[in-house]
């Protein structure tokens, strides 16, 4: 089992889908209600990802591509799929998200780093040697 799957399950995921090939997209077609897309590349085949959504599914884009992307609208219309975008929520959205996280026992994974070791943390970031996030402490 990959570290990614182990981490997702440890964080509370009950279902985890990894798509890397055309076969993976076919195997999971029409199986998801929601996709939150944090990627932001014009090189992505957005139609492939939309094919994972079931009827009335929603694709939420939170990563802004550097240029326009191509999407086949028949996939949206025939399955009544929705594309939405979000930069950041307001206070009410943040409160709702925190209440949901508390209710579902969702906790962040962080690495606490003393402020004195900030340069070590930056060096690890530059080496891509951290999986989640650093929190600096006084």
N, CA, C and O atoms as CSV, one atom per row, in Angstrom:
chain,resi,resn,atom,element,x,y,z
A,1,UNK,N,N,0.857,-1.183,0.000
A,1,UNK,CA,C,0.000,0.000,0.000
A,1,UNK,C,C,0.897,1.238,0.000
A,1,UNK,O,O,1.871,1.308,0.750
A,2,UNK,N,N,0.563,2.207,-0.842
A,2,UNK,CA,C,1.400,3.403,-0.952
A,2,UNK,C,C,1.258,4.287,0.281
A,2,UNK,O,O,0.257,4.229,0.995
A,3,UNK,N,N,2.268,5.095,0.513
A,3,UNK,CA,C,2.237,6.029,1.642
A,3,UNK,C,C,1.072,6.999,1.508
A,3,UNK,O,O,0.470,7.385,2.510
A,4,UNK,N,N,0.748,7.397,0.283
A,4,UNK,CA,C,-0.364,8.307,0.041
A,4,UNK,C,C,-1.682,7.702,0.514
A,4,UNK,O,O,-2.479,8.381,1.162
A,5,UNK,N,N,-1.916,6.433,0.196
A,5,UNK,CA,C,-3.136,5.743,0.627
A,5,UNK,C,C,-3.136,5.588,2.141
A,5,UNK,O,O,-4.159,5.825,2.783
A,6,UNK,N,N,-2.006,5.194,2.720
A,6,UNK,CA,C,-1.918,5.050,4.178
A,6,UNK,C,C,-2.226,6.372,4.869
A,6,UNK,O,O,-2.961,6.398,5.857
A,7,UNK,N,N,-1.675,7.462,4.364
A,7,UNK,CA,C,-1.921,8.776,4.963
A,7,UNK,C,C,-3.392,9.167,4.841
A,7,UNK,O,O,-3.985,9.672,5.794
A,8,UNK,N,N,-3.978,8.935,3.670
A,8,UNK,CA,C,-5.392,9.280,3.469
A,8,UNK,C,C,-6.280,8.509,4.442
A,8,UNK,O,O,-7.197,9.078,5.034
A,9,UNK,N,N,-6.010,7.230,4.606
A,9,UNK,CA,C,-6.802,6.428,5.541
A,9,UNK,C,C,-6.570,6.866,6.982
A,9,UNK,O,O,-7.509,6.909,7.777
A,10,UNK,N,N,-5.331,7.191,7.320
A,10,UNK,CA,C,-5.039,7.668,8.670
A,10,UNK,C,C,-5.726,9.000,8.953
A,10,UNK,O,O,-6.060,9.307,10.098
A,11,UNK,N,N,-5.931,9.782,7.906
A,11,UNK,CA,C,-6.635,11.058,8.053
A,11,UNK,C,C,-8.155,10.880,8.046
A,11,UNK,O,O,-8.893,11.848,8.229
A,12,UNK,N,N,-8.624,9.648,7.835
A,12,UNK,CA,C,-10.049,9.380,7.937
A,12,UNK,C,C,-10.771,9.105,6.638
A,12,UNK,O,O,-11.996,8.989,6.640
A,13,UNK,N,N,-10.058,8.997,5.526
A,13,UNK,CA,C,-10.719,8.715,4.252
A,13,UNK,C,C,-11.297,7.301,4.272
A,13,UNK,O,O,-10.604,6.345,4.621
A,14,UNK,N,N,-12.555,7.177,3.900
A,14,UNK,CA,C,-13.175,5.852,3.820
A,14,UNK,C,C,-13.103,5.306,2.399
A,14,UNK,O,O,-13.220,4.099,2.189
A,15,UNK,N,N,-12.914,6.186,1.431
A,15,UNK,CA,C,-12.755,5.780,0.043
A,15,UNK,C,C,-11.673,6.655,-0.569
A,15,UNK,O,O,-11.649,7.868,-0.360
A,16,UNK,N,N,-10.796,6.042,-1.311
A,16,UNK,CA,C,-9.664,6.760,-1.869
A,16,UNK,C,C,-9.462,6.302,-3.296
A,16,UNK,O,O,-9.330,5.105,-3.552
A,17,UNK,N,N,-9.436,7.239,-4.230
A,17,UNK,CA,C,-9.285,6.909,-5.645
A,17,UNK,C,C,-8.004,7.546,-6.164
A,17,UNK,O,O,-7.783,8.746,-5.999
A,18,UNK,N,N,-7.174,6.738,-6.785
A,18,UNK,CA,C,-5.967,7.237,-7.449
A,18,UNK,C,C,-6.139,6.982,-8.940
A,18,UNK,O,O,-6.370,5.847,-9.357
A,19,UNK,N,N,-6.028,8.026,-9.736
A,19,UNK,CA,C,-6.140,7.871,-11.187
A,19,UNK,C,C,-4.836,8.325,-11.832
A,19,UNK,O,O,-4.409,9.471,-11.691
A,20,UNK,N,N,-4.220,7.386,-12.543
A,20,UNK,CA,C,-2.963,7.681,-13.224
A,20,UNK,C,C,-3.000,7.310,-14.700
A,20,UNK,O,O,-2.196,7.798,-15.494
A,21,UNK,N,N,-3.939,6.443,-15.059
A,21,UNK,CA,C,-3.963,5.948,-16.443
A,21,UNK,C,C,-5.382,5.997,-16.990
A,21,UNK,O,O,-6.341,6.215,-16.250
A,22,UNK,N,N,-5.498,5.790,-18.289
A,22,UNK,CA,C,-6.819,5.757,-18.928
A,22,UNK,C,C,-7.680,4.648,-18.311
A,22,UNK,O,O,-8.891,4.812,-18.161
A,23,UNK,N,N,-7.061,3.539,-17.958
A,23,UNK,CA,C,-7.793,2.433,-17.332
A,23,UNK,C,C,-8.351,2.840,-15.973
A,23,UNK,O,O,-9.464,2.453,-15.617
A,24,UNK,N,N,-7.584,3.619,-15.214
A,24,UNK,CA,C,-8.052,4.098,-13.902
A,24,UNK,C,C,-9.265,5.009,-14.065
A,24,UNK,O,O,-10.224,4.920,-13.299
A,25,UNK,N,N,-9.216,5.890,-15.072
A,25,UNK,CA,C,-10.347,6.789,-15.310
A,25,UNK,C,C,-11.598,5.985,-15.679
A,25,UNK,O,O,-12.698,6.290,-15.218
A,26,UNK,N,N,-11.419,4.956,-16.515
A,26,UNK,CA,C,-12.559,4.119,-16.903
A,26,UNK,C,C,-13.109,3.356,-15.701
A,26,UNK,O,O,-14.324,3.245,-15.534
A,27,UNK,N,N,-12.220,2.834,-14.869
A,27,UNK,CA,C,-12.645,2.034,-13.713
A,27,UNK,C,C,-13.450,2.856,-12.709
A,27,UNK,O,O,-14.306,2.316,-12.009
A,28,UNK,N,N,-13.182,4.148,-12.636
A,28,UNK,CA,C,-13.851,5.001,-11.639
A,28,UNK,C,C,-14.830,5.992,-12.265
A,28,UNK,O,O,-15.279,6.922,-11.595
A,29,UNK,N,N,-15.163,5.804,-13.532
A,29,UNK,CA,C,-16.081,6.720,-14.212
A,29,UNK,C,C,-17.426,6.779,-13.495
A,29,UNK,O,O,-17.947,5.767,-13.028
A,30,UNK,N,N,-17.969,7.982,-13.422
A,30,UNK,CA,C,-19.299,8.206,-12.838
A,30,UNK,C,C,-19.402,7.743,-11.389
A,30,UNK,O,O,-20.475,7.317,-10.960
A,31,UNK,N,N,-18.318,7.815,-10.630
A,31,UNK,CA,C,-18.336,7.265,-9.268
A,31,UNK,C,C,-18.234,8.320,-8.158
A,31,UNK,O,O,-18.422,7.992,-6.987
A,32,UNK,N,N,-17.944,9.564,-8.501
A,32,UNK,CA,C,-17.721,10.573,-7.468
A,32,UNK,C,C,-18.807,11.644,-7.495
A,32,UNK,O,O,-19.331,11.991,-8.554
A,33,UNK,N,N,-19.133,12.160,-6.312
A,33,UNK,CA,C,-20.091,13.254,-6.202
A,33,UNK,C,C,-19.396,14.608,-6.281
A,33,UNK,O,O,-19.973,15.590,-6.746
A,34,UNK,N,N,-18.153,14.645,-5.821
A,34,UNK,CA,C,-17.439,15.917,-5.701
A,34,UNK,C,C,-15.960,15.709,-5.969
A,34,UNK,O,O,-15.353,14.749,-5.493
A,35,UNK,N,N,-15.391,16.625,-6.738
A,35,UNK,CA,C,-13.942,16.680,-6.925
A,35,UNK,C,C,-13.518,18.099,-6.587
A,35,UNK,O,O,-14.064,19.062,-7.126
A,36,UNK,N,N,-12.544,18.228,-5.692
A,36,UNK,CA,C,-11.944,19.529,-5.407
A,36,UNK,C,C,-10.583,19.514,-6.086
A,36,UNK,O,O,-9.669,18.804,-5.666
A,37,UNK,N,N,-10.468,20.297,-7.124
A,37,UNK,CA,C,-9.261,20.301,-7.954
A,37,UNK,C,C,-8.308,21.387,-7.464
A,37,UNK,O,O,-8.575,22.577,-7.629
A,38,UNK,N,N,-7.201,20.971,-6.865
A,38,UNK,CA,C,-6.204,21.919,-6.378
A,38,UNK,C,C,-5.077,22.121,-7.383
A,38,UNK,O,O,-4.208,22.970,-7.186
A,39,UNK,N,N,-5.093,21.340,-8.458
A,39,UNK,CA,C,-4.087,21.491,-9.512
A,39,UNK,C,C,-4.446,22.697,-10.375
A,39,UNK,O,O,-5.575,23.187,-10.330
A,40,UNK,N,N,-3.503,23.160,-11.140
A,40,UNK,CA,C,-3.779,24.360,-11.937
A,40,UNK,C,C,-2.974,24.383,-13.231
A,40,UNK,O,O,-2.276,25.354,-13.523
A,41,UNK,N,N,-3.077,23.322,-13.990
A,41,UNK,CA,C,-2.283,23.250,-15.213
A,41,UNK,C,C,-3.173,23.216,-16.447
A,41,UNK,O,O,-4.206,22.547,-16.458
A,42,UNK,N,N,-2.773,23.929,-17.470
A,42,UNK,CA,C,-3.482,23.849,-18.753
A,42,UNK,C,C,-3.213,22.506,-19.423
A,42,UNK,O,O,-3.894,22.153,-20.386
A,43,UNK,N,N,-2.239,21.758,-18.934
A,43,UNK,CA,C,-1.899,20.461,-19.507
A,43,UNK,C,C,-2.832,19.347,-19.035
A,43,UNK,O,O,-2.837,18.261,-19.615
A,44,UNK,N,N,-3.622,19.603,-17.987
A,44,UNK,CA,C,-4.554,18.595,-17.488
A,44,UNK,C,C,-5.666,18.346,-18.500
A,44,UNK,O,O,-6.108,19.261,-19.195
A,45,UNK,N,N,-6.105,17.111,-18.571
A,45,UNK,CA,C,-7.266,16.774,-19.382
A,45,UNK,C,C,-8.488,16.858,-18.464
A,45,UNK,O,O,-8.871,15.873,-17.833
A,46,UNK,N,N,-9.083,18.031,-18.401
A,46,UNK,CA,C,-10.200,18.266,-17.495
A,46,UNK,C,C,-11.385,17.360,-17.818
A,46,UNK,O,O,-12.122,16.970,-16.912
A,47,UNK,N,N,-11.584,17.018,-19.085
A,47,UNK,CA,C,-12.678,16.127,-19.454
A,47,UNK,C,C,-12.515,14.752,-18.804
A,47,UNK,O,O,-13.502,14.131,-18.410
A,48,UNK,N,N,-11.287,14.283,-18.695
A,48,UNK,CA,C,-11.059,12.997,-18.027
A,48,UNK,C,C,-11.521,13.077,-16.572
A,48,UNK,O,O,-12.194,12.170,-16.081
A,49,UNK,N,N,-11.162,14.151,-15.891
A,49,UNK,CA,C,-11.556,14.293,-14.486
A,49,UNK,C,C,-13.062,14.475,-14.350
A,49,UNK,O,O,-13.663,13.951,-13.412
A,50,UNK,N,N,-13.678,15.203,-15.265
A,50,UNK,CA,C,-15.130,15.364,-15.233
A,50,UNK,C,C,-15.823,14.021,-15.429
A,50,UNK,O,O,-16.921,13.813,-14.911
A,51,UNK,N,N,-15.195,13.104,-16.171
A,51,UNK,CA,C,-15.803,11.790,-16.405
A,51,UNK,C,C,-15.908,10.979,-15.114
A,51,UNK,O,O,-16.677,10.020,-15.048
A,52,UNK,N,N,-15.155,11.349,-14.107
A,52,UNK,CA,C,-15.223,10.650,-12.816
A,52,UNK,C,C,-16.480,11.015,-12.033
A,52,UNK,O,O,-16.894,10.280,-11.136
A,53,UNK,N,N,-17.086,12.152,-12.372
A,53,UNK,CA,C,-18.262,12.620,-11.645
A,53,UNK,C,C,-19.519,11.872,-12.073
A,53,UNK,O,O,-19.735,11.604,-13.255
A,54,UNK,N,N,-20.336,11.545,-11.089
A,54,UNK,CA,C,-21.640,10.951,-11.353
A,54,UNK,C,C,-22.596,12.045,-11.817
A,54,UNK,O,O,-22.220,13.216,-11.852
A,55,UNK,N,N,-23.806,11.687,-12.167
A,55,UNK,CA,C,-24.820,12.667,-12.535
A,55,UNK,C,C,-25.007,13.648,-11.378
A,55,UNK,O,O,-25.062,13.242,-10.217
A,56,UNK,N,N,-25.102,14.917,-11.692
A,56,UNK,CA,C,-25.240,16.015,-10.718
A,56,UNK,C,C,-23.981,16.226,-9.871
A,56,UNK,O,O,-24.042,16.919,-8.855
A,57,UNK,N,N,-22.855,15.652,-10.261
A,57,UNK,CA,C,-21.606,15.857,-9.535
A,57,UNK,C,C,-21.054,17.259,-9.756
A,57,UNK,O,O,-21.412,17.943,-10.715
A,58,UNK,N,N,-20.174,17.670,-8.848
A,58,UNK,CA,C,-19.601,19.015,-8.902
A,58,UNK,C,C,-18.078,18.953,-8.916
A,58,UNK,O,O,-17.463,18.215,-8.146
A,59,UNK,N,N,-17.492,19.732,-9.794
A,59,UNK,CA,C,-16.042,19.871,-9.928
A,59,UNK,C,C,-15.695,21.282,-9.456
A,59,UNK,O,O,-16.034,22.259,-10.123
A,60,UNK,N,N,-15.023,21.391,-8.316
A,60,UNK,CA,C,-14.685,22.698,-7.749
A,60,UNK,C,C,-13.210,22.984,-8.005
A,60,UNK,O,O,-12.339,22.203,-7.621
A,61,UNK,N,N,-12.946,24.097,-8.648
A,61,UNK,CA,C,-11.583,24.491,-8.990
A,61,UNK,C,C,-11.100,25.522,-7.974
A,61,UNK,O,O,-11.699,26.588,-7.828
A,62,UNK,N,N,-10.010,25.196,-7.270
A,62,UNK,CA,C,-9.425,26.150,-6.328
A,62,UNK,C,C,-8.007,26.548,-6.728
A,62,UNK,O,O,-7.414,27.439,-6.120
A,63,UNK,N,N,-7.465,25.886,-7.750
A,63,UNK,CA,C,-6.165,26.257,-8.302
A,63,UNK,C,C,-6.395,26.932,-9.644
A,63,UNK,O,O,-7.067,26.372,-10.510
A,64,UNK,N,N,-5.860,28.098,-9.823
A,64,UNK,CA,C,-6.124,28.893,-11.026
A,64,UNK,C,C,-5.096,28.584,-12.114
A,64,UNK,O,O,-3.910,28.871,-11.951
A,65,UNK,N,N,-5.554,27.994,-13.232
A,65,UNK,CA,C,-4.624,27.714,-14.338
A,65,UNK,C,C,-4.046,29.020,-14.901
A,65,UNK,O,O,-4.664,30.080,-14.805
A,66,UNK,N,N,-2.861,28.920,-15.481
A,66,UNK,CA,C,-2.180,30.107,-16.005
A,66,UNK,C,C,-2.792,30.612,-17.300
A,66,UNK,O,O,-2.476,31.714,-17.749
A,67,UNK,N,N,-3.671,29.810,-17.909
A,67,UNK,CA,C,-4.292,30.197,-19.175
A,67,UNK,C,C,-5.637,29.483,-19.292
A,67,UNK,O,O,-6.025,28.738,-18.393
A,68,UNK,N,N,-6.338,29.705,-20.383
A,68,UNK,CA,C,-7.629,29.053,-20.614
A,68,UNK,C,C,-7.453,27.547,-20.732
A,68,UNK,O,O,-6.394,27.062,-21.132
A,69,UNK,N,N,-8.507,26.810,-20.376
A,69,UNK,CA,C,-8.497,25.359,-20.500
A,69,UNK,C,C,-9.632,24.935,-21.433
A,69,UNK,O,O,-10.605,25.667,-21.613
A,70,UNK,N,N,-9.497,23.755,-22.018
A,70,UNK,CA,C,-10.502,23.228,-22.928
A,70,UNK,C,C,-11.376,22.231,-22.175
A,70,UNK,O,O,-10.871,21.334,-21.500
A,71,UNK,N,N,-12.689,22.397,-22.298
A,71,UNK,CA,C,-13.640,21.490,-21.673
A,71,UNK,C,C,-14.752,21.190,-22.677
A,71,UNK,O,O,-15.269,22.092,-23.337
A,72,UNK,N,N,-15.108,19.914,-22.781
A,72,UNK,CA,C,-16.197,19.487,-23.647
A,72,UNK,C,C,-17.511,19.663,-22.875
A,72,UNK,O,O,-17.750,18.953,-21.898
A,73,UNK,N,N,-18.347,20.584,-23.295
A,73,UNK,CA,C,-19.571,20.892,-22.559
A,73,UNK,C,C,-20.617,19.791,-22.616
A,73,UNK,O,O,-21.516,19.763,-21.777
A,74,UNK,N,N,-20.526,18.883,-23.582
A,74,UNK,CA,C,-21.520,17.805,-23.636
A,74,UNK,C,C,-21.438,16.934,-22.382
A,74,UNK,O,O,-22.455,16.416,-21.920
A,75,UNK,N,N,-20.238,16.772,-21.831
A,75,UNK,CA,C,-20.065,16.016,-20.592
A,75,UNK,C,C,-20.810,16.675,-19.435
A,75,UNK,O,O,-21.367,15.992,-18.575
A,76,UNK,N,N,-20.815,17.993,-19.423
A,76,UNK,CA,C,-21.523,18.716,-18.365
A,76,UNK,C,C,-23.033,18.608,-18.547
A,76,UNK,O,O,-23.763,18.300,-17.605
A,77,UNK,N,N,-23.486,18.865,-19.760
A,77,UNK,CA,C,-24.914,18.929,-20.036
A,77,UNK,C,C,-25.586,17.561,-19.902
A,77,UNK,O,O,-26.633,17.447,-19.265
A,78,UNK,N,N,-25.001,16.540,-20.490
A,78,UNK,CA,C,-25.632,15.218,-20.489
A,78,UNK,C,C,-25.721,14.607,-19.090
A,78,UNK,O,O,-26.640,13.836,-18.813
A,79,UNK,N,N,-24.791,14.935,-18.217
A,79,UNK,CA,C,-24.781,14.376,-16.863
A,79,UNK,C,C,-25.166,15.410,-15.803
A,79,UNK,O,O,-25.089,15.131,-14.607
A,80,UNK,N,N,-25.575,16.592,-16.236
A,80,UNK,CA,C,-25.968,17.671,-15.328
A,80,UNK,C,C,-24.873,17.956,-14.291
A,80,UNK,O,O,-25.156,18.196,-13.117
A,81,UNK,N,N,-23.629,17.922,-14.750
A,81,UNK,CA,C,-22.496,18.200,-13.873
A,81,UNK,C,C,-22.298,19.705,-13.756
A,81,UNK,O,O,-22.730,20.473,-14.615
A,82,UNK,N,N,-21.641,20.106,-12.683
A,82,UNK,CA,C,-21.414,21.519,-12.407
A,82,UNK,C,C,-19.931,21.771,-12.215
A,82,UNK,O,O,-19.225,20.959,-11.617
A,83,UNK,N,N,-19.464,22.902,-12.727
A,83,UNK,CA,C,-18.109,23.375,-12.432
A,83,UNK,C,C,-18.261,24.634,-11.599
A,83,UNK,O,O,-19.019,25.537,-11.953
A,84,UNK,N,N,-17.540,24.687,-10.496
A,84,UNK,CA,C,-17.581,25.856,-9.619
A,84,UNK,C,C,-16.149,26.268,-9.312
A,84,UNK,O,O,-15.215,25.485,-9.487
A,85,UNK,N,N,-15.990,27.484,-8.862
A,85,UNK,CA,C,-14.672,27.978,-8.490
A,85,UNK,C,C,-14.728,28.683,-7.158
A,85,UNK,O,O,-15.762,29.228,-6.773
A,86,UNK,N,N,-13.605,28.670,-6.450
A,86,UNK,CA,C,-13.564,29.322,-5.148
A,86,UNK,C,C,-12.141,29.771,-4.854
A,86,UNK,O,O,-11.193,29.003,-5.016
A,87,UNK,N,N,-11.999,30.995,-4.428
A,87,UNK,CA,C,-10.686,31.472,-3.970
A,87,UNK,C,C,-10.533,31.223,-2.475
A,87,UNK,O,O,-9.579,30.581,-2.036
A,88,UNK,N,N,-11.480,31.737,-1.703
A,88,UNK,CA,C,-11.444,31.559,-0.253
A,88,UNK,C,C,-12.811,31.932,0.289
A,88,UNK,O,O,-13.493,32.797,-0.261
A,89,UNK,N,N,-13.197,31.293,1.343
A,89,UNK,CA,C,-14.495,31.575,1.942
A,89,UNK,C,C,-14.428,32.736,2.920
A,89,UNK,O,O,-13.355,33.118,3.387
A,90,UNK,N,N,-15.575,33.278,3.214
A,90,UNK,CA,C,-15.680,34.334,4.217
A,90,UNK,C,C,-15.750,33.748,5.611
A,90,UNK,O,O,-15.582,32.542,5.794
A,91,UNK,N,N,-15.996,34.594,6.591
A,91,UNK,CA,C,-16.033,34.162,7.985
A,91,UNK,C,C,-17.046,33.038,8.217
A,91,UNK,O,O,-16.738,32.065,8.904
A,92,UNK,N,N,-18.237,33.160,7.658
A,92,UNK,CA,C,-19.263,32.132,7.851
A,92,UNK,C,C,-18.814,30.796,7.252
A,92,UNK,O,O,-19.046,29.742,7.844
A,93,UNK,N,N,-18.173,30.837,6.085
A,93,UNK,CA,C,-17.684,29.606,5.459
A,93,UNK,C,C,-16.591,28.956,6.310
A,93,UNK,O,O,-16.555,27.735,6.466
A,94,UNK,N,N,-15.710,29.779,6.852
A,94,UNK,CA,C,-14.627,29.257,7.692
A,94,UNK,C,C,-15.197,28.621,8.951
A,94,UNK,O,O,-14.753,27.547,9.358
A,95,UNK,N,N,-16.181,29.278,9.574
A,95,UNK,CA,C,-16.812,28.709,10.773
A,95,UNK,C,C,-17.497,27.386,10.455
A,95,UNK,O,O,-17.399,26.429,11.223
A,96,UNK,N,N,-18.194,27.336,9.314
A,96,UNK,CA,C,-18.867,26.091,8.914
A,96,UNK,C,C,-17.848,24.979,8.683
A,96,UNK,O,O,-18.067,23.839,9.091
A,97,UNK,N,N,-16.729,25.312,8.028
A,97,UNK,CA,C,-15.689,24.328,7.767
A,97,UNK,C,C,-15.075,23.819,9.070
A,97,UNK,O,O,-14.826,22.621,9.210
A,98,UNK,N,N,-14.830,24.714,10.018
A,98,UNK,CA,C,-14.251,24.295,11.303
A,98,UNK,C,C,-15.233,23.436,12.096
A,98,UNK,O,O,-14.825,22.464,12.731
A,99,UNK,N,N,-16.516,23.779,12.069
A,99,UNK,CA,C,-17.525,22.959,12.741
A,99,UNK,C,C,-17.590,21.566,12.116
A,99,UNK,O,O,-17.669,20.564,12.826
A,100,UNK,N,N,-17.557,21.509,10.782
A,100,UNK,CA,C,-17.566,20.230,10.081
A,100,UNK,C,C,-16.333,19.407,10.464
A,100,UNK,O,O,-16.440,18.213,10.744
A,101,UNK,N,N,-15.163,20.051,10.474
A,101,UNK,CA,C,-13.927,19.349,10.829
A,101,UNK,C,C,-13.996,18.810,12.251
A,101,UNK,O,O,-13.566,17.686,12.507
A,102,UNK,N,N,-14.533,19.601,13.179
A,102,UNK,CA,C,-14.660,19.148,14.559
A,102,UNK,C,C,-15.635,17.974,14.662
A,102,UNK,O,O,-15.361,16.990,15.349
A,103,UNK,N,N,-16.765,18.083,13.981
A,103,UNK,CA,C,-17.787,17.037,14.013
A,103,UNK,C,C,-17.250,15.723,13.451
A,103,UNK,O,O,-17.518,14.651,13.992
A,104,UNK,N,N,-16.492,15.818,12.362
A,104,UNK,CA,C,-15.973,14.624,11.689
A,104,UNK,C,C,-14.587,14.223,12.204
A,104,UNK,O,O,-13.977,13.277,11.705
A,105,UNK,N,N,-14.103,14.957,13.212
A,105,UNK,CA,C,-12.787,14.681,13.809
A,105,UNK,C,C,-11.650,14.757,12.785
A,105,UNK,O,O,-10.750,13.917,12.762
A,106,UNK,N,N,-11.720,15.794,11.940
A,106,UNK,CA,C,-10.670,16.045,10.956
A,106,UNK,C,C,-9.626,16.943,11.616
A,106,UNK,O,O,-9.937,18.042,12.076
A,107,UNK,N,N,-8.399,16.465,11.656
A,107,UNK,CA,C,-7.318,17.229,12.274
A,107,UNK,C,C,-6.182,17.403,11.263
A,107,UNK,O,O,-5.905,16.492,10.482
A,108,UNK,N,N,-5.532,18.550,11.271
A,108,UNK,CA,C,-4.409,18.754,10.334
A,108,UNK,C,C,-3.176,17.984,10.795
A,108,UNK,O,O,-2.985,17.731,11.985
A,109,UNK,N,N,-2.358,17.626,9.835
A,109,UNK,CA,C,-1.053,17.043,10.137
A,109,UNK,C,C,-0.032,18.152,9.960
A,109,UNK,O,O,0.101,18.727,8.880
A,110,UNK,N,N,0.677,18.440,11.022
A,110,UNK,CA,C,1.658,19.531,10.991
A,110,UNK,C,C,2.975,19.068,11.592
A,110,UNK,O,O,3.036,18.098,12.348
A,111,UNK,N,N,4.006,19.780,11.239
A,111,UNK,CA,C,5.318,19.627,11.862
A,111,UNK,C,C,5.575,20.917,12.618
A,111,UNK,O,O,5.667,21.987,12.015
A,112,UNK,N,N,5.692,20.823,13.943
A,112,UNK,CA,C,5.984,22.016,14.745
A,112,UNK,C,C,7.490,22.242,14.739
A,112,UNK,O,O,8.278,21.331,14.991
A,113,UNK,N,N,7.861,23.473,14.445
A,113,UNK,CA,C,9.276,23.834,14.353
A,113,UNK,C,C,9.508,25.072,15.214
A,113,UNK,O,O,8.802,26.069,15.056
A,114,UNK,N,N,10.487,25.027,16.124
A,114,UNK,CA,C,10.795,26.236,16.895
A,114,UNK,C,C,11.263,27.354,15.965
A,114,UNK,O,O,11.949,27.098,14.975
A,115,UNK,N,N,10.897,28.568,16.281
A,115,UNK,CA,C,11.264,29.718,15.452
A,115,UNK,C,C,12.780,29.764,15.221
A,115,UNK,O,O,13.227,30.200,14.160
A,116,UNK,N,N,13.558,29.326,16.187
A,116,UNK,CA,C,15.023,29.324,16.046
A,116,UNK,C,C,15.493,28.417,14.910
A,116,UNK,O,O,16.589,28.600,14.380
A,117,UNK,N,N,14.653,27.427,14.534
A,117,UNK,CA,C,15.032,26.478,13.484
A,117,UNK,C,C,14.370,26.787,12.142
A,117,UNK,O,O,14.254,25.910,11.286
A,118,UNK,N,N,13.937,28.033,11.963
A,118,UNK,CA,C,13.233,28.395,10.729
A,118,UNK,C,C,14.094,28.139,9.488
A,118,UNK,O,O,13.570,27.729,8.453
A,119,UNK,N,N,15.390,28.373,9.578
A,119,UNK,CA,C,16.265,28.139,8.422
A,119,UNK,C,C,16.333,26.655,8.062
A,119,UNK,O,O,16.418,26.301,6.886
A,120,UNK,N,N,16.295,25.786,9.079
A,120,UNK,CA,C,16.271,24.343,8.804
A,120,UNK,C,C,14.958,23.959,8.109
A,120,UNK,O,O,14.949,23.139,7.191
A,121,UNK,N,N,13.860,24.558,8.556
A,121,UNK,CA,C,12.557,24.283,7.942
A,121,UNK,C,C,12.557,24.733,6.481
A,121,UNK,O,O,12.059,24.020,5.610
A,122,UNK,N,N,13.110,25.903,6.218
A,122,UNK,CA,C,13.170,26.414,4.840
A,122,UNK,C,C,14.034,25.504,3.973
A,122,UNK,O,O,13.700,25.240,2.818
A,123,UNK,N,N,15.139,25.028,4.528
A,123,UNK,CA,C,16.005,24.109,3.776
A,123,UNK,C,C,15.249,22.825,3.432
A,123,UNK,O,O,15.394,22.302,2.327
A,124,UNK,N,N,14.445,22.311,4.367
A,124,UNK,CA,C,13.654,21.106,4.098
A,124,UNK,C,C,12.601,21.374,3.026
A,124,UNK,O,O,12.352,20.525,2.170
A,125,UNK,N,N,11.983,22.553,3.073
A,125,UNK,CA,C,11.002,22.904,2.049
A,125,UNK,C,C,11.653,22.929,0.674
A,125,UNK,O,O,11.094,22.413,-0.294
A,126,UNK,N,N,12.833,23.528,0.593
A,126,UNK,CA,C,13.542,23.617,-0.695
A,126,UNK,C,C,13.916,22.246,-1.236
A,126,UNK,O,O,14.000,22.059,-2.450
A,127,UNK,N,N,14.143,21.277,-0.335
A,127,UNK,CA,C,14.473,19.913,-0.754
A,127,UNK,C,C,13.208,19.076,-0.960
A,127,UNK,O,O,13.286,17.889,-1.278
A,128,UNK,N,N,12.037,19.706,-0.776
A,128,UNK,CA,C,10.765,19.002,-0.881
A,128,UNK,C,C,10.715,17.831,0.103
A,128,UNK,O,O,10.273,16.732,-0.233
A,129,UNK,N,N,11.178,18.096,1.322
A,129,UNK,CA,C,11.323,17.075,2.353
A,129,UNK,C,C,10.264,17.239,3.454
A,129,UNK,O,O,10.542,16.966,4.622
A,130,UNK,N,N,9.082,17.673,3.096
A,130,UNK,CA,C,8.006,17.757,4.084
A,130,UNK,C,C,6.695,17.426,3.357
A,130,UNK,O,O,6.424,17.957,2.280
A,131,UNK,N,N,5.903,16.559,3.948
A,131,UNK,CA,C,4.675,16.119,3.285
A,131,UNK,C,C,3.498,17.053,3.527
A,131,UNK,O,O,2.617,17.164,2.674
A,132,UNK,N,N,3.466,17.717,4.658
A,132,UNK,CA,C,2.283,18.512,4.958
A,132,UNK,C,C,2.670,19.959,5.229
A,132,UNK,O,O,3.041,20.659,4.287
A,133,UNK,N,N,2.605,20.434,6.430
A,133,UNK,CA,C,2.964,21.839,6.634
A,133,UNK,C,C,3.740,22.032,7.921
A,133,UNK,O,O,3.597,21.277,8.883
A,134,UNK,N,N,4.573,23.074,7.908
A,134,UNK,CA,C,5.299,23.486,9.094
A,134,UNK,C,C,4.511,24.538,9.841
A,134,UNK,O,O,3.864,25.390,9.231
A,135,UNK,N,N,4.563,24.480,11.154
A,135,UNK,CA,C,4.002,25.535,12.000
A,135,UNK,C,C,5.139,26.033,12.871
A,135,UNK,O,O,5.725,25.273,13.642
A,136,UNK,N,N,5.446,27.324,12.743
A,136,UNK,CA,C,6.524,27.896,13.543
A,136,UNK,C,C,6.010,28.277,14.921
A,136,UNK,O,O,4.944,28.878,15.059
A,137,UNK,N,N,6.783,27.919,15.936
A,137,UNK,CA,C,6.410,28.227,17.327
A,137,UNK,C,C,7.448,29.120,17.965
A,137,UNK,O,O,8.636,29.036,17.654
A,138,UNK,N,N,6.996,29.972,18.855
A,138,UNK,CA,C,7.931,30.793,19.639
A,138,UNK,C,C,8.562,29.966,20.720
A,138,UNK,O,O,9.378,30.474,21.489
